[in-house]
Each structure stands twice: as structure tokens, then as C-alpha cells.
Amino acid sequence: MPGLYDLTDAELGAVLAGEPPFRLGQVRRALGAGRPAPAMTDLPLGLRHRLVAAAPPALEEVARRESDGGDTVKWLWRLEGGARVETVFMAYPDRATVCVSSQAGCAMGCQFCATGQAGFTRHLSAGEIIEQVAAARRHAGARGRRLTNVVFMGMGEPLANFDRVWAAITYLHRAMGLSARHLTVSTVGLVPGIRRLAAASLPVNLAVSLHAANDRLRDRLVPINRRWPLAPLMEACADYRAAKGRRLSFEWAVIDGVNDSDDDARQLAALAAPLGAHVNLIPLNPTPGYPTRGAPLARVRQVAATLDALGVNATVRANRGTDIDAACGQLAAGFSSVSAD
């Protein structure tokens, strides 16, 4: 049964049959503000009950963990059919970001990722994606903060679920008022999806989960590289930058003894510098299915220094939420045997 965010105007109008015509606008505005049906207090109580019965929430909370005094929150949700996905909220002094999932599981098979280790279950609908943002917006508001950024970096490969992800992006921009420059889509390198994104109407940010700068290593870490290796991927990235005028980001999980050498950094710089790409260095969170550890922080900083010396802007991402299994797929893996019934 679809949730409210997945209903068309005609479907929502059928639920509102017998109500004054202005009710449709009321409900749509409340949804745009992130309010679920029970919190639409400008509607009669009976109508709120009818909305919940006709289109119950798409996300059922299974677990919620908080860290940093509530500035980092991870939710584990149960979807219709039993699949589980995660959402992470992170507040910083200058912004508040939610990291949303676009699929339950992932088919990309990246060996160091807990979600990739779990395999693919199904795509999320646009409404299931939007509802994650609405939950984060409510949490931010309760803390006196405004949700400013949405990143599609949670469970799943967003560009493998392009149509639903794009429908969600369009809604977030038009109905929730989020600027395209504050919306970021991450991909492991689906070249056709990058080209579709370049042709789409909104200039969202593109982040590529690179993790290796030569095909032999990337074939091993990111198996989709065997289909779309680095040369066509870099070409697509260059075309995206030219089409949208947005700075690219390369995500790089720094893995001890795997991709953290000075030579790795030089190879990365050779790809990033011509594109003016920013590099996010991510200390690898441990996962049960990948025995290799993240590189020590001193080594991560040395990689950043090498990139900087070669003219590439690099940031070492703060490793937040390790105590609440905030890395993609970790909380779901830990609750794999938990029933939501």
C-alpha cells in the first residue's frame, strides 16, 4: 500500500472525497513541510484518521540510535514487505544533512561496504525516499535547526533507481524548498546514469565513489568498473561538470595497505586535478564482512597532504557515528534477525 508521498493528486483526491476542494492543497502543504497525517492539526481528527488508514506511513521505525548529543542520529526502518533501510542525520555548526537510502540493499558488490555485502532486495519508491527526508526535517526542527542538505549516499546505488530518485529530487526541490546545490547524488560510476543526470533539469551535485585510481585495483574494490572503467567514467564526469557547472566530488574510503600509498594519492591526483574535483577522504568504518581495516588517521592525513601538494583540494571526513553503526548498512546488518512485528 503506497504512503501519502507516493499518491498522485487524483489518488489523494479520492481519499479526500467529500471534503472541500481546498483540503488537497492543505494536505500537500503539510507534506511539503514534512508533517505526517497525525500531525496535520489543521485538519479534522476524523480526516487525519482516514488519511492514515488509506495511506499509512511507508517507514516503520525498527531502531533509532543517537550520538553526539543528538547531532548524529541513525534510523533503521522497515518497509512494506519487510525490507529494511537506514537514514542518517548529521548536524554541523553550519548545516544539517540527511543521508538517505535509495534501495534496500545494493547490487554493486563493493566488497568493503556492509550494504554491498548484504546484496540487493528492492528499489525504494520516491515516497519512501521523501519520507526519510521528512523524518530528518522533523528531527532537525525539534532541535531548533533547519535541514539544509540531502545526500543520496545511504543504502543502494541511486543511479540504478534513477526514475524514482529523480522524482524524489524534484519533490524535495519544488515542494520542500531545498536548493539543487544542496542536493547530492552519489554513484559508484554508472556512466549511463551520470549522462542522464547531466541531461536532467536540476543542477544537483555529483559525487563519485572512486576508491581506486587504476582499473586493476578498482576492478577488485568496485566491480562495476569492469563494465564502465575509469576512462569512460572520467569522460562522463567531465561532461557532467561542463553541463552543470558544479564541482565534482570523489569519495575515497582509505583502506589500510590497499589504497593509501603515496603512489595511490598521485594516481588519484592525476584524475582529480584536470576535473577540478574535490576529494573526500573517508576513514573506512569496519564491517564484519571485510577484514581489512581503515588506514590510521595519520596515514589518511598524509594522503590529504600529498593531494594538496599536487593541487587537489582534499578533506578528511569526520568519522562520526561509529558508536551507533552509522556506516552504510551496518545497523541493518546488526538487526538482520530482528522482527518488526
C-alpha positions, 0 to 999 in steps of 0.5 A: 500500500503506497504512503501519502508521498507516493499518491498522485493528486487524483489518488489523494483526491479520492481519499479526500472525497467529500471534503472541500476542494481546498483540503488537497492543497492543505494536505500537500502543504503539510507534506511539503513541510514534512508533517505526517497525517497525525500531525496535520492539526489543521485538519479534522481528527476524523480526516487525519484518521482516514488519511492514515488508514488509506495511506499509512506511513511507508517507514516503520521505525525498527531502531533509532540510535543517537550520538553526539548529543543528538547531532548524529542520529541513525534510523533503521526502518522497515518497509512494506514487505519487510525490507529494511533501510537506514537514514542518517542525520548529521548536524554541523555548526553550519548545516544539517544533512540527511543521508538517505537510502535509495534501495534496500540493499545494493547490487554493486558488490563493493566488497568493503561496504556492509550494504554491498555485502548484504546484496540487493532486495528492492528499489525504494519508491520516491515516497519512501525516499521523501519520507526519510527526508521528512523524518530528518526535517522533523528531527532537525526542527525539534532541535531548533535547526533547519535541514539544509542538505540531502545526500543520496549516499545511504543504502543502494546505488541511486543511479540504478533507481534513477526514475524514482530518485529523480522524482524524489529530487524534484519533490524535495526541490519544488515542494520542500524548498531545498536548493539543487546545490544542496542536493547530492547524488552519489554513484559508484560510476554508472556512466549511463546514469551520470549522462542522464543526470547531466541531461536532467533539469536540476543542477544537483551535485555529483559525487563519485565513489572512486576508491581506486585510481587504476582499473586493476585495483578498482576492478577488485574494490568496485566491480562495476568498473569492469563494465564502465572503467575509469576512462569512460567514467572520467569522460562522463564526469567531465561532461557532467561538470561542463553541463552543470557547472558544479564541482565534482566530488570523489569519495575515497574510503582509505583502506589500510595497505590497499589504497593509501600509498603515496603512489595511490594519492598521485594516481588519484591526483592525476584524475582529480586535478584536470576535473577540478574535483574535490576529494573526500577522504573517508576513514573506512568504518569496519564491517564484519564482512571485510577484514581489512581495516581503515588506514590510521588517521595519520596515514589518511592525513598524509594522503590529504597532504600529498593531494594538496601538494599536487593541487587537489583540494582534499578533506578528511571526513569526520568519522562520526557515528561509529558508536551507533553503526552509522556506516552504510548498512551496518545497523541493518546488518546488526538487526538482520534477525530482528522482527518488526512485528 
